[in-house]
Amino acid sequence: MKVLQIHNRYTKKGGEDGVVEAEKNLLLSYKHSVEQLFFENSQIQGFEKIKIFYKSIYNTQAQSILREKIRTFQPDIIHLHNLFYVASPAVLFEAQRQKIPLVQTIHNFRLICAGSLLMREGKVCEICTNKTFPIAGIKHKCFQNSAIKSAQLTMVTGLHKLLGTWKNKVDAYITLTDFVKKKLIYSSLHLPDEKIFIKPNFVQDKGFASIEQRQGFFLFVGRLSQEKGIQTLLDATKLHNFKLEIIGGGELENLVREYALSNPNIVYHGFQGQDFIFAKMKECKALLFPSVWYENMPLTILEAFSTGTPVIISDIDNLNEIVTNHYNGLHFRTGESQDLALKVQFFEQNPRPELYTNARKTYETLYSPEKNYEKLMQIYEIAIQRKRNLAK
């Protein structure tokens, strides 16, 4: 099969870029032919910042670039990841015009939320999800703290809701969880159930470490920011002085350093490479994941499962779909440091080897490359068949 991936890279490299590359390598490992078409937001400089306001609605240049790529590569299917801003919805129109089946992965909530996280001022916010043109997102400057940028994004998503672009130009959507699928179905997008398929991310096998190989500390890996629940995590250490190691960087880095300096049980490693992170995952008692927003499909949790590491998560929707309470981890009440401290204490006092083996089983059943490939091929085949049926 010949697969064309389209992805609009953000100014700063993020998790989506890694997912795109991982899927490319997965397809190549099964002998498919893959080419990539990238658009770059980093190229938006000077006068381009003004022109991108209308180009993001429909960029004829991006459409021409895709048209030429289709002519030379002749793909069997197009897999789109991000289209904001340079690619624009024009690539959806061109794919349909060329009668190429198109699959799009939803990595965030940007189609229904200007800030993309369904979060405002540190709390879950869903006031815009059912609005065609959600003015609240502009009022609160939800995208990059800018009313102008929020208005631009709202104009793009809202106009194409009215045009039926999101509903009619994509043959199949991929969401990473059932929770995200339902959010899209019951939003202003009005996407039909039968167009949305659930396929989580995947990670390579990091190797299982049994409970006997574990040391006495808990681990946090991720961005040090408000939505990641860092304050909840740090407050929990005041209530129960457990051993905690933290890896990552971000705007709350200084706060983490202060806590580490005043508490010898907290070790802050700063930003580290993957080898260091996976070694720590295999040594820790459990991974702590105290996010206060919905997340999507955190690769850190999947990587923990691949090492057989249980995960203690906040019980917020979506995350509780990934981690099953008392099977491959524990849940605590979102934002409540006291409950997190109690769950950590319970984990310390009740060693359960089955949590480690169950975490590994979860990885093997749901998040391995092999299982992911099977699901991806099923979705591709359905999209291709639907396009054939429409052509009859």
C-alpha beads as a LAMMPS data file, in Angstrom:
LAMMPS data file: protein, C-alpha beads

392 atoms
391 bonds

1 atom types
1 bond types

-500.0 500.0 xlo xhi
-500.0 500.0 ylo yhi
-500.0 500.0 zlo zhi

Masses

1 110.0

Atoms # bond

1 1 1 0.000 0.000 0.000
2 1 1 1.189 3.514 -0.818
3 1 1 0.542 5.868 2.096
4 1 1 0.980 9.631 1.988
5 1 1 1.313 11.260 5.404
6 1 1 0.483 14.960 5.713
7 1 1 1.503 16.869 8.809
8 1 1 1.745 20.572 9.586
9 1 1 4.579 20.892 12.061
10 1 1 4.257 23.345 14.918
11 1 1 6.850 26.031 15.638
12 1 1 8.237 23.822 18.417
13 1 1 8.584 20.083 17.999
14 1 1 5.968 18.159 19.972
15 1 1 4.477 14.751 20.624
16 1 1 2.507 14.695 17.362
17 1 1 5.732 14.828 15.361
18 1 1 6.941 11.721 17.159
19 1 1 3.683 9.882 16.496
20 1 1 3.873 10.692 12.772
21 1 1 7.413 9.369 12.556
22 1 1 6.563 6.261 14.575
23 1 1 3.655 5.414 12.263
24 1 1 5.840 5.954 9.219
25 1 1 8.460 3.539 10.552
26 1 1 5.754 1.050 11.520
27 1 1 4.334 1.050 7.982
28 1 1 7.799 0.745 6.446
29 1 1 8.541 -2.260 8.680
30 1 1 5.571 -4.007 7.058
31 1 1 6.895 -3.178 3.564
32 1 1 4.431 -0.411 2.699
33 1 1 5.556 2.562 0.632
34 1 1 5.368 5.798 2.634
35 1 1 6.024 9.391 1.655
36 1 1 5.567 12.462 3.830
37 1 1 4.358 15.963 3.020
38 1 1 5.254 18.465 5.717
39 1 1 4.115 22.049 6.121
40 1 1 5.961 24.307 8.552
41 1 1 4.494 26.920 10.918
42 1 1 8.058 28.023 11.697
43 1 1 8.148 29.629 8.228
44 1 1 5.423 32.108 9.190
45 1 1 7.513 35.263 9.586
46 1 1 7.052 38.981 8.876
47 1 1 4.372 39.711 6.282
48 1 1 3.454 36.002 6.217
49 1 1 1.907 36.483 9.673
50 1 1 -0.668 38.768 8.085
51 1 1 -1.267 36.579 5.036
52 1 1 -1.655 33.436 7.124
53 1 1 -4.893 34.840 8.563
54 1 1 -6.724 34.109 5.325
55 1 1 -4.393 31.342 4.116
56 1 1 -5.259 29.288 7.194
57 1 1 -8.883 29.274 6.015
58 1 1 -7.977 27.959 2.562
59 1 1 -4.391 27.918 1.312
60 1 1 -4.383 27.451 -2.451
61 1 1 -0.594 27.096 -2.417
62 1 1 -0.829 24.117 -0.060
63 1 1 -3.533 22.673 -2.304
64 1 1 -1.225 22.938 -5.330
65 1 1 1.643 21.320 -3.448
66 1 1 -0.585 18.387 -2.500
67 1 1 -1.909 18.093 -6.046
68 1 1 1.646 17.715 -7.362
69 1 1 2.525 15.223 -4.632
70 1 1 -0.478 13.082 -5.534
71 1 1 0.487 13.234 -9.205
72 1 1 4.028 12.001 -8.589
73 1 1 3.382 9.499 -5.758
74 1 1 -0.126 8.212 -6.628
75 1 1 -1.011 7.220 -3.041
76 1 1 -3.644 4.640 -2.193
77 1 1 -4.541 6.597 0.932
78 1 1 -3.722 9.894 2.638
79 1 1 -3.238 10.039 6.403
80 1 1 -3.510 13.575 7.756
81 1 1 -2.374 14.553 11.230
82 1 1 -2.293 18.339 11.762
83 1 1 -3.452 20.933 9.204
84 1 1 -3.098 24.170 11.209
85 1 1 -2.067 26.633 9.841
86 1 1 -0.164 26.407 6.573
87 1 1 -1.708 23.194 5.219
88 1 1 -5.227 24.471 5.966
89 1 1 -8.479 22.656 5.106
90 1 1 -7.542 23.089 1.433
91 1 1 -5.748 19.731 1.635
92 1 1 -9.059 18.053 2.544
93 1 1 -10.740 19.517 -0.538
94 1 1 -7.887 18.445 -2.808
95 1 1 -7.850 14.885 -1.475
96 1 1 -11.578 14.602 -2.139
97 1 1 -11.241 16.172 -5.589
98 1 1 -8.579 13.599 -6.457
99 1 1 -10.794 10.811 -5.034
100 1 1 -8.050 9.679 -2.630
101 1 1 -9.331 8.149 0.641
102 1 1 -8.400 10.399 3.555
103 1 1 -7.942 9.464 7.207
104 1 1 -7.318 12.094 9.880
105 1 1 -5.981 11.495 13.383
106 1 1 -7.327 13.802 16.102
107 1 1 -4.459 14.588 18.469
108 1 1 -6.174 17.326 20.504
109 1 1 -9.438 19.262 20.842
110 1 1 -8.508 22.158 18.542
111 1 1 -11.537 21.685 16.262
112 1 1 -13.841 22.474 19.195
113 1 1 -11.595 24.501 21.522
114 1 1 -9.337 27.436 20.604
115 1 1 -6.898 26.448 23.348
116 1 1 -7.015 22.796 22.189
117 1 1 -6.971 21.420 25.761
118 1 1 -10.572 21.969 26.955
119 1 1 -8.988 23.789 29.856
120 1 1 -8.916 27.388 31.106
121 1 1 -7.278 28.890 34.195
122 1 1 -6.225 25.501 35.471
123 1 1 -9.671 23.906 35.222
124 1 1 -11.555 21.824 32.670
125 1 1 -13.651 24.092 30.411
126 1 1 -16.191 22.902 27.828
127 1 1 -18.276 26.034 27.209
128 1 1 -17.205 26.240 23.550
129 1 1 -17.664 22.631 22.456
130 1 1 -21.205 23.103 21.098
131 1 1 -20.680 26.548 19.566
132 1 1 -20.044 26.985 15.841
133 1 1 -18.168 30.230 16.496
134 1 1 -17.216 30.119 20.187
135 1 1 -16.765 33.764 21.154
136 1 1 -15.704 32.808 24.688
137 1 1 -12.428 31.437 23.345
138 1 1 -11.667 34.853 21.836
139 1 1 -12.793 36.745 24.927
140 1 1 -10.557 34.690 27.196
141 1 1 -7.633 34.661 24.709
142 1 1 -7.500 30.888 24.910
143 1 1 -4.940 30.399 22.137
144 1 1 -1.473 31.632 23.100
145 1 1 -3.075 34.344 25.288
146 1 1 -4.015 36.287 22.135
147 1 1 -7.493 37.459 21.142
148 1 1 -6.351 37.880 17.523
149 1 1 -4.891 34.364 17.257
150 1 1 -7.924 32.907 19.014
151 1 1 -10.210 34.734 16.573
152 1 1 -8.212 33.420 13.622
153 1 1 -8.506 29.840 14.814
154 1 1 -12.199 30.261 15.616
155 1 1 -12.804 31.641 12.125
156 1 1 -11.100 28.651 10.481
157 1 1 -12.894 25.976 12.501
158 1 1 -16.246 27.780 12.535
159 1 1 -16.406 28.578 8.833
160 1 1 -15.590 24.992 7.898
161 1 1 -18.224 23.724 10.319
162 1 1 -20.764 25.779 8.343
163 1 1 -19.371 24.454 5.060
164 1 1 -19.555 20.868 6.325
165 1 1 -15.841 20.375 5.683
166 1 1 -15.060 18.402 8.830
167 1 1 -18.139 16.229 8.389
168 1 1 -17.922 15.531 4.659
169 1 1 -14.325 15.824 3.449
170 1 1 -12.742 13.189 5.691
171 1 1 -13.459 9.495 5.098
172 1 1 -12.398 8.287 8.544
173 1 1 -11.298 9.930 11.754
174 1 1 -9.023 8.299 14.286
175 1 1 -9.380 9.188 17.964
176 1 1 -7.087 7.764 20.582
177 1 1 -9.825 6.942 23.108
178 1 1 -13.579 6.421 23.254
179 1 1 -13.840 9.517 25.461
180 1 1 -12.465 11.769 22.704
181 1 1 -14.720 10.100 20.137
182 1 1 -17.810 10.942 22.186
183 1 1 -16.649 14.524 22.680
184 1 1 -16.470 14.960 18.904
185 1 1 -19.814 13.281 18.221
186 1 1 -21.688 15.473 20.693
187 1 1 -19.922 18.696 19.706
188 1 1 -20.654 21.395 17.128
189 1 1 -18.803 19.242 14.564
190 1 1 -21.721 16.787 14.387
191 1 1 -19.443 14.002 13.179
192 1 1 -21.241 10.701 12.552
193 1 1 -20.358 7.790 14.815
194 1 1 -19.539 5.504 11.901
195 1 1 -16.778 7.830 10.685
196 1 1 -14.787 7.732 13.921
197 1 1 -12.502 4.844 14.821
198 1 1 -10.524 4.319 18.012
199 1 1 -6.839 3.549 17.605
200 1 1 -4.493 4.495 20.441
201 1 1 -0.872 5.468 20.097
202 1 1 1.783 2.814 20.514
203 1 1 5.320 2.589 21.844
204 1 1 8.200 0.236 21.290
205 1 1 8.833 -2.478 23.862
206 1 1 11.046 -1.123 26.661
207 1 1 11.389 -4.439 28.496
208 1 1 9.565 -5.754 31.561
209 1 1 10.856 -5.231 35.107
210 1 1 9.234 -7.283 37.870
211 1 1 8.328 -6.043 41.360
212 1 1 11.497 -7.679 42.709
213 1 1 13.624 -5.332 40.588
214 1 1 12.001 -2.208 41.988
215 1 1 13.445 0.362 44.371
216 1 1 11.622 2.491 46.939
217 1 1 10.810 5.652 44.990
218 1 1 7.906 6.926 42.896
219 1 1 8.478 8.671 39.579
220 1 1 7.048 11.651 37.683
221 1 1 8.027 12.219 34.052
222 1 1 6.656 15.108 32.023
223 1 1 6.226 18.825 31.536
224 1 1 6.390 20.838 34.739
225 1 1 3.256 22.909 34.208
226 1 1 -0.021 23.695 35.897
227 1 1 -2.194 21.350 33.852
228 1 1 0.100 18.422 34.680
229 1 1 -0.893 18.661 38.357
230 1 1 2.587 19.527 39.623
231 1 1 1.271 21.492 42.596
232 1 1 -0.943 18.567 43.609
233 1 1 2.084 16.263 43.393
234 1 1 4.316 18.501 45.479
235 1 1 1.634 19.146 48.079
236 1 1 1.188 15.376 48.485
237 1 1 4.836 15.084 49.576
238 1 1 4.066 17.391 52.525
239 1 1 1.251 15.105 53.676
240 1 1 3.186 11.856 53.254
241 1 1 6.943 12.171 52.899
242 1 1 7.502 9.506 50.248
243 1 1 10.528 9.204 47.984
244 1 1 9.886 10.990 44.699
245 1 1 12.055 11.462 41.627
246 1 1 11.028 14.036 39.008
247 1 1 12.167 14.234 35.378
248 1 1 11.209 17.070 33.053
249 1 1 11.258 20.815 32.501
250 1 1 8.810 23.661 32.212
251 1 1 7.485 26.851 33.739
252 1 1 7.238 25.337 37.242
253 1 1 10.825 24.123 37.254
254 1 1 11.921 26.646 39.904
255 1 1 9.095 25.536 42.187
256 1 1 10.190 21.911 41.851
257 1 1 13.793 22.866 42.598
258 1 1 12.690 24.661 45.781
259 1 1 10.843 21.594 47.020
260 1 1 13.794 19.332 46.158
261 1 1 16.208 21.580 48.049
262 1 1 14.044 21.561 51.166
263 1 1 13.151 17.841 51.105
264 1 1 15.894 15.177 50.753
265 1 1 13.248 12.637 49.672
266 1 1 12.610 14.606 46.460
267 1 1 15.204 14.253 43.703
268 1 1 14.897 16.519 40.652
269 1 1 16.801 15.273 37.605
270 1 1 15.823 18.032 35.179
271 1 1 15.366 17.167 31.521
272 1 1 16.811 13.759 30.629
273 1 1 17.138 11.503 27.597
274 1 1 15.065 8.395 26.948
275 1 1 17.632 5.861 28.157
276 1 1 17.751 7.532 31.572
277 1 1 13.946 7.781 31.746
278 1 1 13.350 4.124 30.892
279 1 1 15.976 2.990 33.388
280 1 1 14.163 4.953 36.089
281 1 1 10.805 3.512 35.009
282 1 1 12.148 0.017 35.567
283 1 1 13.408 0.956 39.030
284 1 1 10.453 2.924 40.439
285 1 1 7.550 1.541 42.458
286 1 1 5.019 3.338 40.248
287 1 1 4.638 6.272 37.860
288 1 1 2.620 9.211 39.200
289 1 1 0.417 11.044 36.696
290 1 1 -1.597 13.792 38.449
291 1 1 -2.881 15.764 35.431
292 1 1 -5.880 18.025 35.919
293 1 1 -6.911 18.107 32.243
294 1 1 -8.237 15.399 29.943
295 1 1 -4.923 14.657 28.209
296 1 1 -5.353 12.478 25.123
297 1 1 -3.066 9.464 24.966
298 1 1 0.075 10.166 27.045
299 1 1 2.988 8.165 25.677
300 1 1 4.591 8.239 29.133
301 1 1 1.828 5.992 30.485
302 1 1 2.179 3.582 27.571
303 1 1 5.945 3.453 28.060
304 1 1 5.404 2.726 31.751
305 1 1 3.069 -0.145 30.873
306 1 1 5.664 -1.581 28.489
307 1 1 8.102 -1.833 31.426
308 1 1 5.403 -3.314 33.649
309 1 1 5.181 -0.145 35.750
310 1 1 1.806 0.568 37.392
311 1 1 0.496 4.130 37.123
312 1 1 -1.258 6.184 39.794
313 1 1 -3.452 8.694 37.963
314 1 1 -5.937 11.418 38.735
315 1 1 -9.415 9.993 38.074
316 1 1 -10.278 12.600 35.458
317 1 1 -12.196 11.410 32.396
318 1 1 -10.117 9.936 29.581
319 1 1 -7.169 9.039 31.817
320 1 1 -9.423 6.641 33.733
321 1 1 -10.095 4.940 30.408
322 1 1 -6.380 4.183 30.024
323 1 1 -5.518 3.126 33.580
324 1 1 -7.891 0.674 35.306
325 1 1 -8.176 1.156 39.062
326 1 1 -6.599 -1.728 41.039
327 1 1 -5.711 -3.585 37.820
328 1 1 -2.718 -1.781 36.296
329 1 1 -2.612 1.174 38.668
330 1 1 -4.630 3.273 41.088
331 1 1 -6.921 6.316 40.810
332 1 1 -7.012 9.320 43.123
333 1 1 -9.436 12.239 43.155
334 1 1 -8.283 14.864 40.652
335 1 1 -6.517 17.819 42.220
336 1 1 -6.676 16.403 45.759
337 1 1 -3.173 16.062 47.146
338 1 1 -4.442 14.365 50.308
339 1 1 -6.008 11.551 48.307
340 1 1 -2.853 11.187 46.205
341 1 1 -0.796 10.909 49.409
342 1 1 -3.170 8.245 50.719
343 1 1 -2.947 6.241 47.479
344 1 1 0.854 6.379 47.544
345 1 1 0.834 5.212 51.154
346 1 1 -1.602 2.403 50.290
347 1 1 0.667 1.359 47.407
348 1 1 3.687 1.250 49.716
349 1 1 1.906 -0.813 52.365
350 1 1 0.248 -3.263 49.958
351 1 1 2.773 -4.601 47.429
352 1 1 0.857 -6.361 44.668
353 1 1 2.907 -8.155 41.989
354 1 1 -0.174 -8.542 39.771
355 1 1 -0.292 -4.774 39.159
356 1 1 3.100 -5.047 37.418
357 1 1 2.159 -8.070 35.321
358 1 1 -1.197 -6.493 34.463
359 1 1 0.504 -3.293 33.338
360 1 1 2.623 -5.365 30.987
361 1 1 -0.434 -7.297 29.741
362 1 1 -2.151 -3.984 28.996
363 1 1 0.779 -2.946 26.838
364 1 1 0.912 -6.235 24.952
365 1 1 -2.847 -6.268 24.352
366 1 1 -3.419 -2.632 23.382
367 1 1 -0.284 -0.569 22.836
368 1 1 2.314 -2.703 21.073
369 1 1 3.375 -1.925 17.462
370 1 1 1.872 -5.220 16.285
371 1 1 -1.593 -4.517 17.705
372 1 1 -1.478 -0.943 16.455
373 1 1 -0.629 -2.031 12.932
374 1 1 -3.630 -4.359 12.856
375 1 1 -5.988 -1.544 13.845
376 1 1 -4.416 0.931 11.443
377 1 1 -4.797 -1.450 8.498
378 1 1 -8.441 -2.113 9.385
379 1 1 -9.163 1.624 9.329
380 1 1 -7.295 2.141 6.051
381 1 1 -9.213 -0.693 4.393
382 1 1 -12.561 0.676 5.552
383 1 1 -11.715 4.161 4.247
384 1 1 -10.580 2.757 0.895
385 1 1 -13.697 0.622 0.536
386 1 1 -15.983 3.517 1.377
387 1 1 -14.343 5.672 -1.268
388 1 1 -14.803 2.879 -3.818
389 1 1 -18.458 2.549 -2.910
390 1 1 -19.010 6.286 -3.394
391 1 1 -17.390 6.103 -6.828
392 1 1 -19.862 3.469 -8.045

Bonds

1 1 1 2
2 1 2 3
3 1 3 4
4 1 4 5
5 1 5 6
6 1 6 7
7 1 7 8
8 1 8 9
9 1 9 10
10 1 10 11
11 1 11 12
12 1 12 13
13 1 13 14
14 1 14 15
15 1 15 16
16 1 16 17
17 1 17 18
18 1 18 19
19 1 19 20
20 1 20 21
21 1 21 22
22 1 22 23
23 1 23 24
24 1 24 25
25 1 25 26
26 1 26 27
27 1 27 28
28 1 28 29
29 1 29 30
30 1 30 31
31 1 31 32
32 1 32 33
33 1 33 34
34 1 34 35
35 1 35 36
36 1 36 37
37 1 37 38
38 1 38 39
39 1 39 40
40 1 40 41
41 1 41 42
42 1 42 43
43 1 43 44
44 1 44 45
45 1 45 46
46 1 46 47
47 1 47 48
48 1 48 49
49 1 49 50
50 1 50 51
51 1 51 52
52 1 52 53
53 1 53 54
54 1 54 55
55 1 55 56
56 1 56 57
57 1 57 58
58 1 58 59
59 1 59 60
60 1 60 61
61 1 61 62
62 1 62 63
63 1 63 64
64 1 64 65
65 1 65 66
66 1 66 67
67 1 67 68
68 1 68 69
69 1 69 70
70 1 70 71
71 1 71 72
72 1 72 73
73 1 73 74
74 1 74 75
75 1 75 76
76 1 76 77
77 1 77 78
78 1 78 79
79 1 79 80
80 1 80 81
81 1 81 82
82 1 82 83
83 1 83 84
84 1 84 85
85 1 85 86
86 1 86 87
87 1 87 88
88 1 88 89
89 1 89 90
90 1 90 91
91 1 91 92
92 1 92 93
93 1 93 94
94 1 94 95
95 1 95 96
96 1 96 97
97 1 97 98
98 1 98 99
99 1 99 100
100 1 100 101
101 1 101 102
102 1 102 103
103 1 103 104
104 1 104 105
105 1 105 106
106 1 106 107
107 1 107 108
108 1 108 109
109 1 109 110
110 1 110 111
111 1 111 112
112 1 112 113
113 1 113 114
114 1 114 115
115 1 115 116
116 1 116 117
117 1 117 118
118 1 118 119
119 1 119 120
120 1 120 121
121 1 121 122
122 1 122 123
123 1 123 124
124 1 124 125
125 1 125 126
126 1 126 127
127 1 127 128
128 1 128 129
129 1 129 130
130 1 130 131
131 1 131 132
132 1 132 133
133 1 133 134
134 1 134 135
135 1 135 136
136 1 136 137
137 1 137 138
138 1 138 139
139 1 139 140
140 1 140 141
141 1 141 142
142 1 142 143
143 1 143 144
144 1 144 145
145 1 145 146
146 1 146 147
147 1 147 148
148 1 148 149
149 1 149 150
150 1 150 151
151 1 151 152
152 1 152 153
153 1 153 154
154 1 154 155
155 1 155 156
156 1 156 157
157 1 157 158
158 1 158 159
159 1 159 160
160 1 160 161
161 1 161 162
162 1 162 163
163 1 163 164
164 1 164 165
165 1 165 166
166 1 166 167
167 1 167 168
168 1 168 169
169 1 169 170
170 1 170 171
171 1 171 172
172 1 172 173
173 1 173 174
174 1 174 175
175 1 175 176
176 1 176 177
177 1 177 178
178 1 178 179
179 1 179 180
180 1 180 181
181 1 181 182
182 1 182 183
183 1 183 184
184 1 184 185
185 1 185 186
186 1 186 187
187 1 187 188
188 1 188 189
189 1 189 190
190 1 190 191
191 1 191 192
192 1 192 193
193 1 193 194
194 1 194 195
195 1 195 196
196 1 196 197
197 1 197 198
198 1 198 199
199 1 199 200
200 1 200 201
201 1 201 202
202 1 202 203
203 1 203 204
204 1 204 205
205 1 205 206
206 1 206 207
207 1 207 208
208 1 208 209
209 1 209 210
210 1 210 211
211 1 211 212
212 1 212 213
213 1 213 214
214 1 214 215
215 1 215 216
216 1 216 217
217 1 217 218
218 1 218 219
219 1 219 220
220 1 220 221
221 1 221 222
222 1 222 223
223 1 223 224
224 1 224 225
225 1 225 226
226 1 226 227
227 1 227 228
228 1 228 229
229 1 229 230
230 1 230 231
231 1 231 232
232 1 232 233
233 1 233 234
234 1 234 235
235 1 235 236
236 1 236 237
237 1 237 238
238 1 238 239
239 1 239 240
240 1 240 241
241 1 241 242
242 1 242 243
243 1 243 244
244 1 244 245
245 1 245 246
246 1 246 247
247 1 247 248
248 1 248 249
249 1 249 250
250 1 250 251
251 1 251 252
252 1 252 253
253 1 253 254
254 1 254 255
255 1 255 256
256 1 256 257
257 1 257 258
258 1 258 259
259 1 259 260
260 1 260 261
261 1 261 262
262 1 262 263
263 1 263 264
264 1 264 265
265 1 265 266
266 1 266 267
267 1 267 268
268 1 268 269
269 1 269 270
270 1 270 271
271 1 271 272
272 1 272 273
273 1 273 274
274 1 274 275
275 1 275 276
276 1 276 277
277 1 277 278
278 1 278 279
279 1 279 280
280 1 280 281
281 1 281 282
282 1 282 283
283 1 283 284
284 1 284 285
285 1 285 286
286 1 286 287
287 1 287 288
288 1 288 289
289 1 289 290
290 1 290 291
291 1 291 292
292 1 292 293
293 1 293 294
294 1 294 295
295 1 295 296
296 1 296 297
297 1 297 298
298 1 298 299
299 1 299 300
300 1 300 301
301 1 301 302
302 1 302 303
303 1 303 304
304 1 304 305
305 1 305 306
306 1 306 307
307 1 307 308
308 1 308 309
309 1 309 310
310 1 310 311
311 1 311 312
312 1 312 313
313 1 313 314
314 1 314 315
315 1 315 316
316 1 316 317
317 1 317 318
318 1 318 319
319 1 319 320
320 1 320 321
321 1 321 322
322 1 322 323
323 1 323 324
324 1 324 325
325 1 325 326
326 1 326 327
327 1 327 328
328 1 328 329
329 1 329 330
330 1 330 331
331 1 331 332
332 1 332 333
333 1 333 334
334 1 334 335
335 1 335 336
336 1 336 337
337 1 337 338
338 1 338 339
339 1 339 340
340 1 340 341
341 1 341 342
342 1 342 343
343 1 343 344
344 1 344 345
345 1 345 346
346 1 346 347
347 1 347 348
348 1 348 349
349 1 349 350
350 1 350 351
351 1 351 352
352 1 352 353
353 1 353 354
354 1 354 355
355 1 355 356
356 1 356 357
357 1 357 358
358 1 358 359
359 1 359 360
360 1 360 361
361 1 361 362
362 1 362 363
363 1 363 364
364 1 364 365
365 1 365 366
366 1 366 367
367 1 367 368
368 1 368 369
369 1 369 370
370 1 370 371
371 1 371 372
372 1 372 373
373 1 373 374
374 1 374 375
375 1 375 376
376 1 376 377
377 1 377 378
378 1 378 379
379 1 379 380
380 1 380 381
381 1 381 382
382 1 382 383
383 1 383 384
384 1 384 385
385 1 385 386
386 1 386 387
387 1 387 388
388 1 388 389
389 1 389 390
390 1 390 391
391 1 391 392
